[in-house]
Amino acid sequence: MSIRAISSRLFRHGQTVVRNICRDYNQNSRNIGDKINVSQATRGQLSNTAVVPRNFALRNVGLQFSIHARRIFVDNVLNRVTSTLASELRKKAARGILFGNSAPFLAFVGVSLASGTGIITKEDELEGICWEIREAISKFKWTVDKTADIYDTKFETESITVNNLDFGQPIAKGANAVVYEAGLKSSPLECAQGDAVGIKYPLAVKMMFNYDIQSNAMAILQAMHKETLPARQYTNNISAVNMWETELLNARIPLPLHPNIVTMFSVFTDYVPDLVGSRGLYPAALPSRLFSEGEGRNMSLFLVMKRYNCTLQEHCKGNEISLRSKILLFTQLLEGIVHLNLHGVAHRDLKSDNLLLDTSEESAPILVITDFGCCLADQNYGLTLPYPVYDIDKGGNTALMAPEIITQKPGTFSVLNYSKSDLWTAGTIAYEIFDGSNPFYGKRLRSSDYQEHKLPALPDCVPPIVKMLVKNVLKRNPRKRLNPEVAANVMQLFLWAPSAWLNNKKLPTSSEILQWLLCLTTKVLCEGRLSNLPSGHNGKGGRRTYPEYLLIASFLRRAKLSTIRASLMFIHSD
């Protein structure tokens, strides 16, 4: 498009933009405010606190500009493909698109691409279609989890304490916490709860050990706030802390929900109870009121989560796993890391013990990342952390710590860059998934000084593209590793892309990539609605399994032509 044409369009739409902003400001401000607050609530805000951001007015104006920028884009496309005799139809289509209905727009683009007319050719316009795809998928409820729906409703309306929970046997115990199976005590929800999940203890409650923090809700939350990163909401059973909680929420990074991040319904502080096996498993963590030799404080932090079946380590050691399931597990791990990376979070303690599996699906498990106690989630620093002295915490498991982190020396201008550290750790876990053992455990290899050519070969059954990817993400120099998003795309392309794209050296065009994305979008939106339940329920489902639909939807929610092309170039680089 020429500069003259661009100037003409900007002049034509400029007055409309300004006039509509002024006209719609008072009319829409309340609705927009509600949407902002709802959005924040889904990111883990207090159920009892509705906070309107300080830059509310600026966000409102920015939203109006976004709406009208979209209008200009839509008009530009429709003006080029509709005649003047169809002006009324064009107006109706534009209104439908602008008010959140992307279906006609995506249908039009699909017809355009399939017909080969080349209507949409500009790269920025093609990226605009990708934006529409991301919007359409983000609005579609593609996760069907009755357990999550039930407990989300429950925890939104009631403050949960230890007295509301029925604790069972301990599930796991670590150095800093213990996990118990649990369920809600008798309530009107009990029948629905049993129908939905069919087990007595559908929840897992993680109780943190508190040795040094005073028995005060504010102090405990402040000291252990990293553990609460995936929490959907806070529940407090004390008063007069709303101002402090608001400051905490403003400081923490909001982490949107994702199918490969642990489902954490709520967190709360309460007095440590006397639970089954407590004196045998963690006597030192008990307060003196429960055990005379205990060294713990009276109060601690409790995390209420969905209960999962096993860890990745247990699953890999105790089951015969098909190659397809292994590939799906590795891809889910990468998707979870990408989600954290895109939101400025580094886990820093990834290991097979911190990867939980929902094995209720017969086809393949659903993998989630858990245990965020060592994570880096700081709005001020992002994925880089100043490292002036040795006292700065580098993270958790040193055996699986990336080379650039474990070898970094402190100094005035020294920094720890975690942008690709979790990806490196995922490469080591790939050996546990595909080969059964991690070469960086024991004395086989050390991340601080290993040589790349001494990395053991993966089994012959592993596809060459997967081998090539694992080899790349385990490079010592982080600059030679792929970006986490590109690495995840490599696995997604291997799973879903046309085989000709993977075997031929010729890259597909942008229109071909976009047509493929639209086909995937159609599958998720259509087959996902038809298979409203996971495939393991009553034998019903779409052509793909439930975990596969989750993976495709995760990919489409962040799909960009640039990163897809970068992934294809890597695949063709061998």
FIDRENLO-662312 format. One record per residue (C-alpha): residue number from 1; residue in three letters; x, y, z. Coordinates in steps of 0.25 Angstrom, whole numbers, plus 5000, padded with zeros to 4 digits. Example, Ala and Ser with C-alpha at 12.3 -4.5 7.8 and 13.67 -1.06 7.14 Angstrom:
<rs>
     i    aa     xx     yy     zz
     1   ALA   5049   4982   5031
     2   SER   5055   4996   5029
</rs>
This chain:
<rs>
     i    aa     xx     yy     zz
     1   MET   5000   5000   5000
     2   SER   5006   5014   4996
     3   ILE   5009   5025   5006
     4   ARG   4998   5033   4999
     5   ALA   4987   5022   5001
     6   ILE   4992   5021   5016
     7   SER   4990   5036   5018
     8   SER   4977   5036   5012
     9   ARG   4972   5025   5020
    10   LEU   4977   5031   5033
    11   PHE   4971   5044   5030
    12   ARG   4957   5037   5027
    13   HIS   4957   5029   5040
    14   GLY   4964   5039   5049
    15   GLN   4951   5048   5052
    16   THR   4943   5035   5054
    17   VAL   4953   5030   5064
    18   VAL   4954   5043   5072
    19   ARG   4939   5045   5072
    20   ASN   4935   5030   5076
    21   ILE   4946   5031   5087
    22   CYS   4939   5043   5093
    23   ARG   4925   5037   5091
    24   ASP   4927   5023   5096
    25   TYR   4936   5027   5108
    26   ASN   4925   5029   5118
    27   GLN   4916   5019   5112
    28   ASN   4926   5007   5112
    29   SER   4935   5011   5124
    30   ARG   4927   5003   5134
    31   ASN   4926   4990   5126
    32   ILE   4941   4991   5123
    33   GLY   4944   4993   5137
    34   ASP   4936   4980   5140
    35   LYS   4944   4973   5130
    36   ILE   4957   4977   5135
    37   ASN   4954   4973   5149
    38   VAL   4949   4959   5144
    39   SER   4961   4957   5137
    40   GLN   4970   4960   5149
    41   ALA   4961   4951   5157
    42   THR   4964   4939   5148
    43   ARG   4979   4942   5150
    44   GLY   4979   4939   5165
    45   GLN   4973   4952   5171
    46   LEU   4966   4952   5184
    47   SER   4951   4947   5183
    48   ASN   4947   4958   5192
    49   THR   4955   4970   5186
    50   ALA   4952   4977   5173
    51   VAL   4963   4986   5170
    52   VAL   4962   4996   5158
    53   PRO   4976   4999   5153
    54   ARG   4982   5013   5155
    55   ASN   4984   5015   5140
    56   PHE   4969   5011   5137
    57   ALA   4966   5023   5129
    58   LEU   4978   5021   5120
    59   ARG   4975   5006   5118
    60   ASN   4961   5010   5114
    61   VAL   4966   5020   5103
    62   GLY   4976   5009   5099
    63   LEU   4965   4999   5097
    64   GLN   4957   5009   5089
    65   PHE   4969   5011   5080
    66   SER   4971   4996   5079
    67   ILE   4956   4994   5075
    68   HIS   4957   5005   5064
    69   ALA   4971   5000   5059
    70   ARG   4964   4987   5057
    71   ARG   4952   4994   5050
    72   ILE   4962   5000   5040
    73   PHE   4969   4987   5037
    74   VAL   4955   4980   5035
    75   ASP   4950   4991   5026
    76   ASN   4963   4991   5018
    77   VAL   4961   4976   5015
    78   LEU   4946   4977   5012
    79   ASN   4948   4989   5003
    80   ARG   4957   4980   4995
    81   VAL   4948   4968   4993
    82   THR   4934   4974   4993
    83   SER   4927   4982   4983
    84   THR   4920   4996   4985
    85   LEU   4907   4989   4983
    86   ALA   4909   4980   4995
    87   SER   4912   4992   5005
    88   GLU   4901   4987   5014
    89   LEU   4906   4973   5015
    90   ARG   4920   4979   5017
    91   LYS   4915   4987   5029
    92   LYS   4908   4975   5035
    93   ALA   4921   4967   5034
    94   ALA   4929   4978   5040
    95   ARG   4920   4980   5052
    96   GLY   4920   4965   5055
    97   ILE   4935   4964   5055
    98   LEU   4937   4977   5063
    99   PHE   4927   4972   5074
   100   GLY   4935   4959   5076
   101   ASN   4930   4949   5066
   102   SER   4943   4945   5059
   103   ALA   4935   4933   5052
   104   PRO   4931   4941   5039
   105   PHE   4945   4947   5038
   106   LEU   4952   4934   5039
   107   ALA   4942   4927   5029
   108   PHE   4945   4938   5019
   109   VAL   4960   4937   5020
   110   GLY   4959   4922   5019
   111   VAL   4951   4923   5006
   112   SER   4961   4934   5001
   113   LEU   4973   4925   5003
   114   ALA   4966   4912   4998
   115   SER   4962   4919   4985
   116   GLY   4976   4924   4982
   117   THR   4971   4938   4979
   118   GLY   4983   4944   4987
   119   ILE   4973   4954   4993
   120   ILE   4982   4955   5006
   121   THR   4996   4957   5003
   122   LYS   5002   4967   5012
   123   GLU   5011   4961   5023
   124   ASP   5005   4970   5034
   125   GLU   4991   4966   5029
   126   LEU   4994   4952   5030
   127   GLU   4999   4954   5044
   128   GLY   4986   4961   5047
   129   ILE   4979   4948   5043
   130   CYS   4988   4941   5053
   131   TRP   4983   4950   5064
   132   GLU   4969   4947   5060
   133   ILE   4972   4932   5062
   134   ARG   4978   4935   5075
   135   GLU   4966   4943   5080
   136   ALA   4956   4932   5075
   137   ILE   4963   4921   5082
   138   SER   4965   4929   5095
   139   LYS   4950   4931   5096
   140   PHE   4946   4917   5094
   141   LYS   4945   4909   5106
   142   TRP   4954   4897   5102
   143   THR   4957   4891   5116
   144   VAL   4946   4883   5121
   145   ASP   4949   4880   5136
   146   LYS   4937   4878   5145
   147   THR   4946   4877   5157
   148   ALA   4952   4891   5154
   149   ASP   4938   4897   5151
   150   ILE   4932   4891   5164
   151   TYR   4943   4896   5173
   152   ASP   4945   4909   5166
   153   THR   4931   4912   5170
   154   LYS   4932   4908   5184
   155   PHE   4945   4915   5187
   156   GLU   4940   4928   5181
   157   THR   4928   4929   5190
   158   GLU   4934   4923   5203
   159   SER   4947   4925   5211
   160   ILE   4953   4912   5213
   161   THR   4961   4908   5225
   162   VAL   4967   4895   5231
   163   ASN   4953   4893   5238
   164   ASN   4946   4892   5224
   165   LEU   4955   4881   5219
   166   ASP   4955   4866   5222
   167   PHE   4970   4861   5221
   168   GLY   4974   4847   5217
   169   GLN   4987   4840   5216
   170   PRO   5000   4847   5213
   171   ILE   5003   4847   5198
   172   ALA   5018   4852   5198
   173   LYS   5027   4859   5207
   174   GLY   5039   4868   5203
   175   ALA   5049   4877   5211
   176   ASN   5040   4889   5211
   177   ALA   5026   4883   5211
   178   VAL   5017   4871   5212
   179   VAL   5005   4868   5203
   180   TYR   4992   4861   5208
   181   GLU   4980   4856   5200
   182   ALA   4968   4864   5204
   183   GLY   4953   4867   5201
   184   LEU   4943   4877   5206
   185   LYS   4935   4873   5218
   186   SER   4920   4870   5217
   187   SER   4913   4881   5210
   188   PRO   4902   4883   5199
   189   LEU   4914   4882   5189
   190   GLU   4917   4868   5194
   191   CYS   4907   4860   5184
   192   ALA   4912   4868   5172
   193   GLN   4926   4866   5176
   194   GLY   4924   4851   5177
   195   ASP   4917   4851   5163
   196   ALA   4928   4859   5157
   197   VAL   4941   4852   5162
   198   GLY   4936   4839   5167
   199   ILE   4947   4839   5179
   200   LYS   4947   4842   5193
   201   TYR   4959   4851   5193
   202   PRO   4959   4859   5180
   203   LEU   4968   4870   5185
   204   ALA   4983   4871   5189
   205   VAL   4987   4880   5200
   206   LYS   5001   4885   5202
   207   MET   5005   4889   5216
   208   MET   5018   4897   5216
   209   PHE   5028   4896   5228
   210   ASN   5029   4908   5236
   211   TYR   5041   4909   5245
   212   ASP   5045   4924   5245
   213   ILE   5033   4932   5240
   214   GLN   5025   4938   5251
   215   SER   5010   4933   5252
   216   ASN   5004   4944   5244
   217   ALA   4997   4943   5231
   218   MET   5003   4955   5225
   219   ALA   5018   4951   5229
   220   ILE   5015   4936   5224
   221   LEU   5009   4941   5210
   222   GLN   5020   4951   5208
   223   ALA   5031   4940   5211
   224   MET   5025   4929   5203
   225   HIS   5018   4937   5192
   226   LYS   5026   4929   5181
   227   GLU   5018   4917   5184
   228   THR   5005   4924   5182
   229   LEU   5009   4928   5167
   230   PRO   4999   4919   5160
   231   ALA   4988   4921   5171
   232   ARG   4974   4925   5165
   233   GLN   4971   4933   5177
   234   TYR   4975   4936   5192
   235   THR   4966   4932   5204
   236   ASN   4969   4939   5217
   237   ASN   4962   4937   5230
   238   ILE   4967   4950   5237
   239   SER   4963   4964   5235
   240   ALA   4970   4977   5233
   241   VAL   4980   4972   5222
   242   ASN   4973   4976   5210
   243   MET   4983   4988   5207
   244   TRP   4995   4979   5209
   245   GLU   4989   4968   5200
   246   THR   4986   4978   5189
   247   GLU   5001   4983   5190
   248   LEU   5005   4968   5189
   249   LEU   4996   4966   5177
   250   ASN   5002   4978   5170
   251   ALA   5016   4973   5172
   252   ARG   5014   4959   5167
   253   ILE   5014   4954   5153
   254   PRO   5000   4950   5149
   255   LEU   5000   4936   5143
   256   PRO   4988   4933   5134
   257   LEU   4982   4919   5134
   258   HIS   4989   4908   5125
   259   PRO   4986   4893   5124
   260   ASN   5001   4890   5126
   261   ILE   5002   4898   5139
   262   VAL   4997   4892   5152
   263   THR   4982   4895   5156
   264   MET   4983   4902   5169
   265   PHE   4969   4906   5174
   266   SER   4973   4914   5186
   267   VAL   4983   4918   5197
   268   PHE   4981   4921   5211
   269   THR   4988   4923   5225
   270   ASP   4984   4915   5237
   271   TYR   4988   4908   5250
   272   VAL   4996   4895   5247
   273   PRO   4987   4883   5250
   274   ASP   4991   4869   5256
   275   LEU   4990   4861   5243
   276   VAL   4992   4846   5240
   277   GLY   5006   4842   5241
   278   SER   5011   4856   5245
   279   ARG   5020   4851   5257
   280   GLY   5027   4841   5248
   281   LEU   5028   4849   5235
   282   TYR   5032   4863   5240
   283   PRO   5033   4864   5255
   284   ALA   5043   4875   5255
   285   ALA   5033   4884   5247
   286   LEU   5022   4882   5257
   287   PRO   5019   4894   5267
   288   SER   5022   4891   5282
   289   ARG   5007   4891   5285
   290   LEU   5006   4878   5276
   291   PHE   5019   4872   5279
   292   SER   5028   4875   5291
   293   GLU   5041   4874   5282
   294   GLY   5036   4881   5270
   295   GLU   5042   4894   5265
   296   GLY   5031   4899   5256
   297   ARG   5023   4911   5257
   298   ASN   5008   4910   5260
   299   MET   5003   4916   5247
   300   SER   5007   4912   5232
   301   LEU   5003   4913   5218
   302   PHE   4993   4903   5211
   303   LEU   4992   4901   5196
   304   VAL   4979   4895   5191
   305   MET   4981   4888   5178
   306   LYS   4975   4878   5169
   307   ARG   4980   4864   5172
   308   TYR   4988   4857   5161
   309   ASN   4991   4842   5160
   310   CYS   5006   4842   5160
   311   THR   5019   4849   5156
   312   LEU   5026   4848   5143
   313   GLN   5037   4840   5150
   314   GLU   5028   4830   5155
   315   HIS   5021   4829   5142
   316   CYS   5033   4826   5134
   317   LYS   5039   4816   5143
   318   GLY   5026   4808   5145
   319   ASN   5019   4807   5132
   320   GLU   5021   4803   5117
   321   ILE   5019   4816   5110
   322   SER   5017   4817   5095
   323   LEU   5026   4826   5087
   324   ARG   5014   4835   5083
   325   SER   5011   4837   5098
   326   LYS   5025   4841   5101
   327   ILE   5025   4851   5090
   328   LEU   5012   4857   5095
   329   LEU   5018   4858   5109
   330   PHE   5031   4865   5104
   331   THR   5023   4875   5096
   332   GLN   5014   4878   5108
   333   LEU   5026   4881   5116
   334   LEU   5031   4890   5106
   335   GLU   5017   4897   5105
   336   GLY   5017   4899   5120
   337   ILE   5031   4905   5120
   338   VAL   5027   4915   5108
   339   HIS   5015   4919   5116
   340   LEU   5024   4923   5128
   341   ASN   5035   4929   5119
   342   LEU   5025   4938   5112
   343   HIS   5020   4943   5125
   344   GLY   5033   4946   5131
   345   VAL   5034   4934   5140
   346   ALA   5046   4924   5141
   347   HIS   5043   4912   5149
   348   ARG   5058   4909   5153
   349   ASP   5054   4895   5160
   350   LEU   5049   4887   5148
   351   LYS   5051   4872   5151
   352   SER   5043   4859   5148
   353   ASP   5038   4860   5163
   354   ASN   5032   4874   5160
   355   LEU   5024   4869   5148
   356   LEU   5011   4863   5151
   357   LEU   5002   4855   5142
   358   ASP   4987   4853   5141
   359   THR   4986   4839   5136
   360   SER   4970   4839   5135
   361   GLU   4971   4839   5120
   362   GLU   4974   4825   5114
   363   SER   4981   4831   5102
   364   ALA   4992   4839   5108
   365   PRO   4994   4847   5122
   366   ILE   4993   4862   5124
   367   LEU   5006   4868   5129
   368   VAL   5006   4880   5138
   369   ILE   5018   4887   5145
   370   THR   5017   4889   5160
   371   ASP   5025   4894   5172
   372   PHE   5028   4909   5169
   373   GLY   5036   4911   5182
   374   CYS   5049   4914   5175
   375   CYS   5043   4922   5163
   376   LEU   5048   4935   5159
   377   ALA   5035   4944   5157
   378   ASP   5039   4959   5158
   379   GLN   5033   4970   5150
   380   ASN   5045   4978   5152
   381   TYR   5056   4969   5146
   382   GLY   5048   4959   5138
   383   LEU   5056   4947   5134
   384   THR   5070   4953   5138
   385   LEU   5075   4955   5152
   386   PRO   5086   4964   5156
   387   TYR   5097   4955   5163
   388   PRO   5106   4964   5171
   389   VAL   5109   4954   5182
   390   TYR   5109   4939   5185
   391   ASP   5097   4941   5194
   392   ILE   5087   4942   5183
   393   ASP   5079   4929   5181
   394   LYS   5081   4923   5168
   395   GLY   5070   4913   5169
   396   GLY   5067   4899   5173
   397   ASN   5073   4886   5168
   398   THR   5088   4888   5164
   399   ALA   5089   4875   5156
   400   LEU   5079   4881   5146
   401   MET   5084   4895   5146
   402   ALA   5087   4901   5133
   403   PRO   5102   4903   5130
   404   GLU   5101   4918   5129
   405   ILE   5095   4919   5143
   406   ILE   5103   4909   5150
   407   THR   5116   4915   5145
   408   GLN   5113   4929   5146
   409   LYS   5122   4937   5156
   410   PRO   5117   4949   5164
   411   GLY   5122   4963   5160
   412   THR   5117   4978   5159
   413   PHE   5111   4976   5146
   414   SER   5109   4961   5146
   415   VAL   5095   4956   5143
   416   LEU   5088   4942   5143
   417   ASN   5080   4941   5131
   418   TYR   5069   4930   5132
   419   SER   5062   4933   5118
   420   LYS   5067   4919   5113
   421   SER   5071   4912   5126
   422   ASP   5057   4904   5128
   423   LEU   5058   4900   5113
   424   TRP   5072   4894   5116
   425   THR   5066   4886   5128
   426   ALA   5055   4881   5119
   427   GLY   5066   4875   5110
   428   THR   5071   4867   5121
   429   ILE   5057   4862   5125
   430   ALA   5055   4858   5111
   431   TYR   5065   4847   5114
   432   GLU   5056   4842   5125
   433   ILE   5044   4842   5116
   434   PHE   5050   4835   5104
   435   ASP   5062   4827   5110
   436   GLY   5058   4825   5125
   437   SER   5070   4831   5132
   438   ASN   5076   4845   5133
   439   PRO   5090   4846   5129
   440   PHE   5092   4858   5138
   441   TYR   5089   4850   5151
   442   GLY   5100   4843   5158
   443   LYS   5114   4844   5153
   444   ARG   5111   4842   5138
   445   LEU   5111   4857   5134
   446   ARG   5112   4870   5141
   447   SER   5105   4883   5135
   448   SER   5117   4891   5139
   449   ASP   5127   4885   5131
   450   TYR   5121   4874   5121
   451   GLN   5125   4873   5107
   452   GLU   5113   4873   5097
   453   HIS   5119   4862   5088
   454   LYS   5119   4853   5101
   455   LEU   5104   4854   5102
   456   PRO   5098   4839   5101
   457   ALA   5090   4836   5089
   458   LEU   5075   4835   5090
   459   PRO   5069   4822   5086
   460   ASP   5068   4819   5071
   461   CYS   5052   4819   5071
   462   VAL   5053   4834   5075
   463   PRO   5050   4842   5062
   464   PRO   5062   4850   5056
   465   ILE   5055   4863   5058
   466   VAL   5053   4861   5073
   467   LYS   5067   4856   5074
   468   MET   5072   4869   5067
   469   LEU   5064   4878   5076
   470   VAL   5069   4871   5089
   471   LYS   5083   4873   5084
   472   ASN   5080   4887   5082
   473   VAL   5074   4891   5095
   474   LEU   5086   4884   5102
   475   LYS   5096   4893   5096
   476   ARG   5105   4900   5106
   477   ASN   5104   4913   5100
   478   PRO   5090   4919   5102
   479   ARG   5092   4927   5089
   480   LYS   5092   4915   5081
   481   ARG   5080   4909   5087
   482   LEU   5066   4912   5081
   483   ASN   5056   4921   5087
   484   PRO   5047   4913   5096
   485   GLU   5035   4917   5087
   486   VAL   5042   4913   5075
   487   ALA   5046   4900   5081
   488   ALA   5032   4897   5085
   489   ASN   5027   4900   5071
   490   VAL   5037   4890   5066
   491   MET   5030   4879   5074
   492   GLN   5016   4884   5070
   493   LEU   5020   4884   5055
   494   PHE   5025   4870   5056
   495   LEU   5012   4866   5062
   496   TRP   5002   4873   5053
   497   ALA   5008   4879   5041
   498   PRO   5007   4873   5027
   499   SER   5019   4863   5025
   500   ALA   5023   4870   5012
   501   TRP   5027   4882   5021
   502   LEU   5036   4873   5029
   503   ASN   5043   4865   5018
   504   ASN   5044   4876   5007
   505   LYS   5055   4886   5008
   506   LYS   5045   4897   5002
   507   LEU   5038   4905   5012
   508   PRO   5023   4907   5011
   509   THR   5018   4921   5008
   510   SER   5012   4930   5018
   511   SER   4998   4927   5012
   512   GLU   5000   4912   5013
   513   ILE   5004   4913   5028
   514   LEU   4992   4922   5030
   515   GLN   4983   4912   5023
   516   TRP   4988   4901   5032
   517   LEU   4986   4909   5044
   518   LEU   4972   4912   5040
   519   CYS   4969   4897   5038
   520   LEU   4975   4894   5052
   521   THR   4966   4905   5058
   522   THR   4954   4899   5051
   523   LYS   4957   4886   5057
   524   VAL   4958   4891   5071
   525   LEU   4945   4900   5070
   526   CYS   4937   4889   5063
   527   GLU   4942   4876   5068
   528   GLY   4944   4882   5082
   529   ARG   4930   4886   5083
   530   LEU   4925   4872   5078
   531   SER   4934   4865   5088
   532   ASN   4930   4873   5100
   533   LEU   4936   4863   5109
   534   PRO   4950   4857   5108
   535   SER   4951   4844   5100
   536   GLY   4951   4835   5111
   537   HIS   4937   4838   5116
   538   ASN   4926   4829   5110
   539   GLY   4935   4826   5098
   540   LYS   4931   4839   5092
   541   GLY   4941   4849   5086
   542   GLY   4946   4856   5074
   543   ARG   4956   4850   5064
   544   ARG   4968   4854   5073
   545   THR   4969   4851   5088
   546   TYR   4967   4861   5099
   547   PRO   4982   4864   5102
   548   GLU   4984   4866   5087
   549   TYR   4973   4876   5087
   550   LEU   4979   4883   5099
   551   LEU   4993   4884   5092
   552   ILE   4987   4889   5079
   553   ALA   4979   4900   5086
   554   SER   4991   4904   5094
   555   PHE   4999   4905   5081
   556   LEU   4988   4913   5074
   557   ARG   4987   4923   5086
   558   ARG   5001   4928   5083
   559   ALA   5002   4925   5068
   560   LYS   5011   4935   5060
   561   LEU   5016   4934   5046
   562   SER   5030   4938   5050
   563   THR   5032   4928   5060
   564   ILE   5026   4917   5052
   565   ARG   5035   4920   5040
   566   ALA   5047   4920   5050
   567   SER   5043   4906   5055
   568   LEU   5042   4901   5040
   569   MET   5056   4907   5037
   570   PHE   5062   4899   5049
   571   ILE   5055   4886   5044
   572   HIS   5061   4889   5030
   573   SER   5075   4893   5035
   574   ASP   5079   4878   5037
</rs>
